[in-house]
């Protein structure tokens, strides 16, 4: 019989490359799921690791396998440091997303580094990980994975929007959970902010002072992906192939690229939100006040920005839930979200030797 309470560490590394997010949480089930975040933190990447992770799409299969081993060791070090620092003694599992190296579901390919069985040995913890592969094998996108958590933990909202490397949205439509990646956000904005010597556009201050390049905005808004129906998902490869050439074709100052892309993201996100709905916003992009104000300019709805702890660590929390559902052999991946041929319990469980 399954337990009613689990203590886990959820681990997430996203495309915005802020670092490794770790959250120690309790997940409880009593007719419905509830959660408590005890402690959470982000362990920033060194410049070396940031550079390596940015370049993953250009590596050969052999090079990726070498990096996978190194990253698994790095991830284990971060997990061990977090457990020791916060004196965590009660732990059912570590539930880890890993870091996406390749994501091309149309080719039935997805690869997250940091999910090797060695992670269990290096941490001496039960590891639940590698949640995307099984879904892609079933014909799904393998993403987004967070919507099962939106459905089980945040049902009081009409929709949940995460603003990270990419913006994604999940909501209930005709009794089914539907979710998809909306558009790139920080994966583009952060890159151009770095050209100005900044890690990111704090509160949207750069975008607020730049000019919107109308021709560039129009071409970005017309990218074919936005007309596709869900299920659909985005990856770094798509940004390199679709976004970068469009920006390059419209030479303008970096500050104006940031301003234009912020407006593009705002318009694209607002277009997906229903008038009058109540929407929970989380993810690093939620601190971009100017972006939020532009989204609100384009649509009339109630925007809910929760406490910073949930803004920053909602994804780590939900990967904890995905791991618990896998331990219980319960559905943690929804066919209505990913387009797979069936709902299923996805992921691998590794036990330490």
C-alpha positions in Angstrom: 0.0 0.0 0.0 1.3 3.5 -0.9 2.3 5.9 1.8 0.3 9.1 2.3 3.4 11.3 2.9 6.7 11.6 1.1 9.8 13.7 1.8 11.8 14.3 -1.4 14.3 16.7 -2.9 13.1 18.0 -6.3 16.0 19.0 -8.7 15.6 21.1 -11.8 18.0 22.7 -14.3 16.4 24.7 -17.1 17.3 26.3 -20.4 17.8 29.8 -18.8 21.0 28.3 -17.1 20.5 30.1 -13.8 21.8 27.0 -12.0 20.6 23.9 -10.3 17.3 24.4 -8.4 16.9 22.2 -5.3 13.8 22.0 -3.1 13.2 19.9 0.0 9.5 19.3 0.1 6.9 17.2 1.8 4.1 15.9 -0.5 1.0 14.6 1.2 -2.0 12.7 -0.1 -5.4 12.9 1.6 -8.1 12.7 -1.1 -6.0 15.3 -2.9 -2.3 16.3 -3.0 -0.8 19.1 -0.9 2.7 20.3 -0.4 5.1 22.1 1.9 8.4 23.6 0.7 10.8 23.3 3.7 13.9 24.8 2.1 15.1 25.5 -1.4 18.0 27.1 -3.1 19.7 27.5 -6.5 23.4 26.5 -6.9 24.7 28.7 -9.6 26.6 27.3 -12.6 30.2 28.3 -13.0 31.1 30.1 -16.2 32.7 26.8 -17.4 29.5 24.8 -16.9 27.4 27.6 -18.4 29.6 27.5 -21.5 29.4 23.7 -21.7 25.6 23.6 -21.3 25.1 26.3 -24.0 27.0 24.2 -26.5 25.4 20.8 -25.9 23.5 20.9 -29.2 26.7 21.0 -31.1 28.4 18.0 -29.6 28.7 14.5 -31.1 27.0 11.5 -29.4 30.4 10.4 -28.0 31.1 13.9 -26.6 27.6 14.1 -25.0 28.2 10.8 -23.2 31.5 12.1 -21.7 29.7 15.3 -20.6 26.9 13.3 -19.2 29.2 11.5 -16.8 30.9 14.7 -15.7 27.5 16.4 -15.3 26.1 13.5 -13.3 29.1 13.9 -10.9 28.5 17.6 -10.7 24.8 17.1 -10.0 25.6 14.6 -7.3 28.0 17.1 -5.7 25.3 19.7 -5.6 22.7 17.3 -4.2 25.0 16.1 -1.5 26.0 19.7 -0.6 22.3 20.6 -0.3 21.4 17.6 1.9 24.4 18.2 4.2 23.9 22.0 4.4 20.2 21.7 5.4 20.8 18.6 7.7 18.2 16.6 5.8 17.9 13.2 7.4 14.5 12.0 6.3 14.4 11.4 2.5 12.4 9.0 0.4 14.0 10.0 -2.9 15.7 12.6 -5.0 13.6 13.4 -8.0 15.7 15.0 -10.8 14.9 16.5 -14.2 18.6 16.5 -15.3 19.5 19.1 -18.0 18.2 18.9 -21.5 20.9 18.4 -24.0 18.8 17.5 -27.1 15.1 17.7 -27.6 13.8 16.8 -31.1 10.6 14.8 -30.4 9.7 14.8 -34.2 12.8 12.6 -34.6 11.9 10.6 -31.5 15.0 12.1 -29.8 15.3 13.6 -26.3 18.4 13.4 -24.1 18.8 14.8 -20.6 22.2 14.6 -19.1 22.6 13.9 -15.3 20.3 10.9 -15.2 22.8 8.1 -15.1 22.5 5.3 -12.5 25.7 6.5 -11.0 23.8 9.4 -9.5 22.2 7.0 -6.9 25.7 5.6 -5.9 27.3 9.1 -5.7 24.5 10.4 -3.5 23.5 7.1 -1.7 19.9 8.1 -2.3 17.0 6.6 -4.3 16.9 8.6 -7.5 13.8 9.0 -9.8 14.7 10.7 -13.0 14.8 10.7 -16.9 11.1 11.5 -17.2 11.0 12.5 -20.9 12.3 9.5 -22.8 9.4 7.1 -22.2 6.9 9.7 -23.4 8.8 10.3 -26.7 9.0 6.6 -27.3 5.1 6.6 -27.0 4.9 9.2 -29.7 4.7 12.2 -27.3 6.6 15.5 -27.1 8.2 14.5 -23.8 7.3 18.0 -22.7 6.0 19.9 -20.9 6.1 17.7 -17.8 5.0 20.2 -15.2 1.2 20.2 -16.1 0.4 17.1 -14.0 1.6 19.2 -11.0 -0.6 22.1 -12.1 -3.6 19.7 -12.3 -2.9 18.1 -8.9 -1.5 21.0 -6.8 -2.8 24.3 -8.4 -6.3 23.4 -9.6 -7.7 26.7 -8.1 -6.3 28.6 -11.1 -7.8 28.8 -14.6 -4.2 28.4 -16.0 -0.6 28.3 -14.9 2.1 30.1 -16.9 5.8 29.5 -16.3 8.2 32.2 -17.5 11.6 30.5 -17.8 13.9 29.9 -20.7 10.6 29.3 -22.5 7.1 30.4 -21.5 4.7 27.5 -21.2 1.1 27.3 -20.2 -1.2 24.6 -18.8 -5.0 24.7 -18.3 -8.0 22.5 -18.2 -9.9 22.3 -21.5 -13.1 20.3 -21.8 -12.1 18.1 -18.8 -8.5 17.5 -20.1 -5.2 19.1 -19.1 -3.7 20.9 -22.2 -0.3 22.4 -22.1 2.4 23.5 -24.4 5.4 25.8 -24.8 4.3 29.2 -25.9 7.5 31.0 -27.0 11.1 31.6 -25.9 11.7 34.2 -23.2 14.8 34.2 -21.0 16.7 31.9 -23.3 16.8 34.8 -25.8 16.6 37.8 -23.4 19.5 36.6 -21.2 21.7 36.0 -24.2 21.4 39.6 -25.4 21.6 41.0 -21.9 25.0 39.3 -21.6 26.2 41.3 -24.6 25.7 44.4 -22.4 27.7 42.8 -19.6 24.6 41.7 -17.6 23.3 38.3 -16.6 19.7 39.3 -17.3 17.4 42.3 -17.9 16.5 43.0 -14.2 12.8 43.9 -13.9 12.8 44.7 -17.7 14.7 47.9 -17.2 16.6 47.6 -20.5 13.4 46.6 -22.5 11.6 49.6 -21.0 14.1 52.1 -22.4 14.7 50.6 -25.8 12.7 50.9 -29.0 10.4 48.3 -30.6 11.6 47.4 -34.1 8.3 47.0 -35.9 9.6 45.0 -38.8 11.5 42.6 -36.5 8.4 42.3 -34.2 6.1 41.5 -37.2 8.4 38.8 -38.5 8.8 37.2 -35.1 5.1 37.2 -34.5 4.6 35.3 -37.8 6.8 32.3 -37.1 4.9 29.1 -38.1 5.3 27.5 -34.7 2.8 29.9 -33.2 0.0 28.8 -35.6 0.5 25.1 -34.7 -2.0 23.4 -32.4 -0.9 21.7 -29.1 0.7 19.4 -28.3 3.9 21.2 -29.2 7.2 22.0 -27.5 10.4 24.1 -28.1 14.1 23.5 -27.6 17.4 25.4 -28.0 17.7 23.9 -31.5 14.5 25.8 -32.6 15.8 29.1 -31.2 19.0 28.6 -33.1 17.2 27.8 -36.4 14.2 30.1 -36.2 14.8 33.0 -33.9 18.5 33.9 -34.4 18.3 34.3 -38.2 15.2 36.6 -37.9 17.0 38.8 -35.5 20.2 38.8 -37.6 18.1 39.9 -40.6 17.1 43.1 -38.8 20.2 44.8 -37.6 19.5 47.0 -34.6 21.0 48.0 -31.3 21.1 45.2 -28.6 18.9 47.3 -26.3 16.3 47.4 -29.1 16.5 43.7 -29.7 15.7 43.2 -26.0 12.9 45.7 -26.2 11.4 44.1 -29.3 11.7 40.5 -28.1 10.1 41.4 -24.8 7.1 42.9 -26.7 7.0 39.8 -28.9 7.0 37.5 -25.9 4.3 39.6 -24.2 2.0 39.6 -27.2 2.5 35.9 -27.8 1.8 35.0 -24.2 -1.2 37.3 -23.9 -2.7 35.8 -27.0 -3.0 32.4 -25.2 -4.8 33.8 -22.1 -8.5 34.0 -21.8 -10.1 37.3 -20.9 -11.2 37.4 -17.2 -9.3 34.3 -16.3 -7.2 33.8 -13.1 -3.6 32.8 -14.0 -0.7 31.8 -11.8 2.6 33.1 -13.0 5.9 31.5 -11.8 9.5 31.2 -13.1 12.4 33.6 -13.2 10.7 35.8 -15.9 8.0 36.6 -13.3 10.5 39.1 -11.8 10.5 41.0 -15.1 7.9 43.6 -14.1 8.0 45.3 -17.5 7.2 42.0 -19.3 4.3 41.4 -17.0 2.9 44.9 -17.5 3.1 44.4 -21.3 1.3 41.0 -21.1 -1.4 42.8 -19.0 -1.6 45.5 -21.7 -2.5 43.0 -24.3 -5.1 41.0 -22.2 -7.5 41.7 -19.4 -7.1 39.0 -16.7 -6.1 38.4 -13.1 -2.4 37.8 -12.9 -1.4 36.1 -9.7 2.3 36.3 -8.6 2.8 34.1 -5.6 5.5 34.2 -2.9 9.1 34.2 -4.3 9.7 30.7 -3.0 7.0 29.3 -5.3 8.0 31.7 -8.2 11.5 30.2 -8.1 11.0 26.6 -7.1 7.6 25.5 -8.5 9.3 23.3 -11.2 11.6 21.7 -8.6 8.6 21.1 -6.4 6.7 19.4 -9.3 9.6 17.2 -10.3 9.4 16.0 -6.7 5.8 15.2 -7.3 6.6 13.4 -10.6 9.1 11.3 -8.8 6.6 10.4 -6.0 4.0 9.4 -8.6 6.5 7.2 -10.3 7.3 5.6 -7.0 3.6 4.9 -6.5 3.4 3.6 -10.2 0.7 6.3 -10.9 0.3 8.4 -14.0 2.7 11.3 -14.1 2.7 12.1 -17.8 -0.5 13.1 -19.6 -1.2 12.1 -23.2 -3.5 15.1 -23.5 -0.5 17.3 -22.8 2.3 15.6 -24.8 0.4 13.8 -27.5 1.6 10.3 -26.5 -0.5 7.3 -27.2 -1.6 6.9 -23.6 -1.2 8.3 -20.1 1.7 6.6 -18.3 4.0 6.6 -15.3 7.3 7.9 -16.8 10.9 7.9 -15.5 13.6 5.7 -14.1 14.2 4.6 -10.5 17.8 4.0 -9.5 18.8 2.5 -6.2 22.2 3.0 -4.6 24.5 0.0 -4.4 
